[in-house]
C-alpha cells in the first residue's frame, strides 16, 4: 500500500513522518486557494 511507502520515502529523504504530514497539509491548503 502507498501508506507504507510514504514513511519509507520520507526516511530516505531524512524527513520524519509528522513533518511530512505537515508538509502535505500545507501543500494541500495552498493548492486550495
C-alpha positions in Angstrom: 0.0 0.0 0.0 1.0 3.6 -0.6 0.8 4.4 3.1 3.8 2.1 3.9 5.8 3.6 1.0 5.4 7.2 2.2 7.2 6.9 5.6 9.9 4.8 3.8 10.5 7.5 1.2 10.4 10.2 3.9 13.1 8.3 5.9 15.3 8.2 2.8 14.9 11.9 2.4 15.6 12.5 6.1 12.1 13.7 6.9 10.2 12.3 9.8 6.6 11.3 9.2 4.9 14.1 11.2 6.9 16.7 9.3 6.0 15.0 6.1 2.3 15.1 7.0 2.6 18.8 7.9 4.2 19.5 4.5 1.4 17.6 2.7 -1.3 19.5 4.7 0.4 22.8 3.9 0.8 22.0 0.3 -2.9 20.9 0.1 -4.1 24.0 1.8 -2.1 26.2 -0.5 -3.4 24.3 -3.5 -7.0 25.0 -2.5 -6.6 28.8 -2.6 
